[in-house]
Amino acid sequence: MKNTLTVFLLFATLLSSIAQECPDKPEWHFETGLECWILTQNLSGEATGGILNLTVLGNDPFMHSQTGLDIIAEDSWEIFMKMKNNTSDSSGQVYFTTATAGWSQELSRSFDLVPNDTIFREYRIDMSIVPTWTGIIEQLRMDPVANVSSGSLEIDYIVVTGPDCEKQYITFPSIEAKTIYDDPFVIQATSTSGLNVAYSLASGPAFLEDSLVTLTGETGVVVLEANQPGDSAYCPARQVNQVFFVSDTVDLETPDPYRYTDQWLVSDALGRSLPDQESTGPVRADKLVGVFYYVWLGTHGQKVNDITEILKKPKSFI
């Protein structure tokens, strides 16, 4: 009997939403009722005098908009909700579906609330920083509070719109894999607005100073972020990340100048240097140069090995 009553109530709620006149654009001011929002789970209430009065009945309360919103994500990425939060909760969450993807955490964004508020407050939810806010947005799900199971709240309006500024985009070239032996390098991202791009290190074995990346000498995955916050004319750009791997293996298939002796420049602690090509001239067929290596055995320490002894019994050093 209880299950039958629950199904009946949900069916009645659905019928009431169908009977309503849905707004022709994603703006809900609750002047004519719920305006096609469905109080889906653990919410009850009604709209009177242009205010949607809601009561939280249990955990995870949420409501759905009508389907077929057809919001173009590239043009509209701000959600404004004016609400008086009478609960102790300090966060809410908005979900959305697209023409190709259904409900999931990846298609959502949390936002902060003022708990136990005494005034109607406008909350701006910037969806442009959500990577999945793309294409056509079909439906919204609003969790006006996320972590309480009782209380009340009042919503004045919910509006999805585009900001009054020009869009900009960031181009952040990919970064090739590095080794722990690589020198510091500069990253270069640009914005279509021409405004400077700011970088941040999200994680990984590196240091970042402005646009200079210095590896720590450890292996791992480095994640770098590029942002442009906008100005009076341009909107904030969507964040772009680049990821690269730092290994301790040198690719022997890739020729590097330092592996060839004719590219070496040598000097000692007294400032004495070997002659370079400019002073010796090009390669000569009748001229040979010997290169003597100091053998590293194990870790670097203070011990000096006698190479002549090593040559007499090399197996003992292997």
HUDA-V274597 format. One record per pair of residues at least 4 apart in sequence whose C-alpha atoms are under 7 Angstrom apart, sorted by the first residue. I is the first residue (numbers start at 0). GAP is how many residues later the second one is. Records with the same first field share a line. If there is no record, write none. Layout:
BEGIN
I=GAP + GAP
END
This chain:
BEGIN
0=4
1=4
2=4
3=4
4=4
5=4
6=4
7=4
8=4
9=4
10=4
11=4
12=4 + 25
13=4 + 24
14=4
15=4
16=19 + 20 + 21
17=18
19=15 + 16
20=14
21=13 + 14
22=4 + 12
25=43 + 133 + 134
26=131 + 132 + 133
27=7 + 129 + 130 + 131
28=21 + 127 + 128 + 129
29=4 + 5 + 17 + 20 + 21 + 22 + 127
30=18 + 19
32=13 + 14
33=12 + 13
35=29 + 30
36=26 + 27 + 28 + 29
37=25 + 26 + 27
38=4 + 5 + 23 + 24 + 25
39=22 + 23 + 24
40=20 + 21 + 22
41=14 + 15 + 16 + 17 + 19 + 20
42=11 + 12 + 13 + 14 + 18 + 19
43=10 + 11 + 12
44=8 + 9 + 10
45=6 + 7 + 8
46=4 + 5 + 6
47=4
49=106
50=103 + 104 + 105
51=102 + 103 + 104
52=100 + 101 + 102
53=98 + 99 + 100
54=96 + 97 + 98
55=5 + 93 + 94 + 95 + 96
56=92 + 93
57=91 + 92
58=89 + 90
59=86 + 87
60=82
61=79 + 80 + 81 + 82
62=78 + 79 + 80
63=76 + 77 + 78
64=74 + 75 + 76
65=73
66=71 + 72
67=70 + 71
68=68 + 69 + 70
69=66 + 67 + 68
70=5 + 65 + 66 + 67
71=4 + 63 + 64 + 65
72=4 + 60 + 61 + 62 + 63 + 64
73=60
74=87
75=84 + 85 + 86
76=49 + 50 + 51 + 83 + 84 + 85
77=46 + 47 + 48 + 49 + 82 + 83 + 84 + 85
78=45 + 46 + 47 + 80 + 81 + 82
79=42 + 43 + 44 + 45 + 78 + 79 + 80
80=41 + 42 + 43 + 76 + 77 + 78
81=38 + 39 + 40 + 41 + 73 + 74 + 75 + 76
82=37 + 38 + 39 + 71 + 72 + 73
83=33 + 34 + 35 + 36 + 37 + 69 + 70 + 71
84=29 + 30 + 31 + 32 + 68 + 69
85=29 + 30 + 31 + 65 + 66 + 67
86=28 + 29 + 64 + 65 + 66
87=27 + 28
88=26 + 56 + 58 + 59
89=22 + 23 + 24 + 25
90=19 + 20 + 21 + 22 + 54 + 55
91=18 + 19 + 20 + 21 + 51 + 52 + 53 + 54
92=15 + 16 + 17 + 18 + 49 + 50 + 51 + 53
93=14 + 15 + 16 + 47 + 48 + 49
94=12 + 13 + 14 + 45 + 46 + 47
95=7 + 11 + 12 + 41 + 43 + 44 + 45
96=4 + 5 + 6 + 10 + 40 + 41 + 42 + 43
97=4 + 37 + 38 + 39 + 40
98=37 + 38 + 39
102=4
105=26
106=25
110=14
126=6
127=5 + 110
128=109 + 110
164=68 + 69 + 70
165=67 + 68 + 69
166=67 + 68
167=23 + 24 + 25 + 66 + 67 + 69
168=22 + 23 + 68 + 69
169=19 + 20 + 21 + 22 + 67 + 70
170=18 + 19 + 20
171=16 + 17 + 18 + 68
172=16
173=68
174=67 + 69
175=68
176=67 + 68 + 69
177=4 + 67 + 68 + 69
178=67 + 68 + 69 + 70 + 71
179=35 + 37 + 38 + 39 + 66 + 67 + 68
183=28 + 29 + 30 + 31
184=27 + 28 + 29
185=25 + 26 + 27
186=24 + 25
188=8
189=4 + 7
190=4 + 6
195=32
196=29 + 30 + 31
197=28 + 29 + 30
198=11 + 12 + 26 + 27 + 28
199=24 + 25 + 26
200=7 + 22 + 23 + 24
201=21 + 22 + 23
202=19 + 20
203=16 + 17 + 18 + 19
204=10 + 11 + 13 + 14 + 15 + 17
205=7 + 8 + 9 + 10 + 16
206=6 + 7 + 8 + 9
207=4 + 5 + 6
208=4
218=27 + 28 + 29
219=25 + 26 + 27
220=22 + 23 + 24 + 25
221=21 + 22 + 23
222=18 + 19 + 20 + 21
223=17 + 18 + 19
224=14 + 15 + 16 + 17
225=13 + 14 + 15
226=10 + 12 + 13
227=8 + 9
228=7 + 8
229=4 + 5 + 6 + 7
230=4
256=6
257=5 + 6
264=9 + 11
265=7 + 8
266=4 + 5 + 6 + 7
267=4 + 5
274=4 + 5
275=4
276=4 + 5
305=4
306=4
307=4
308=4
309=4
313=4
END
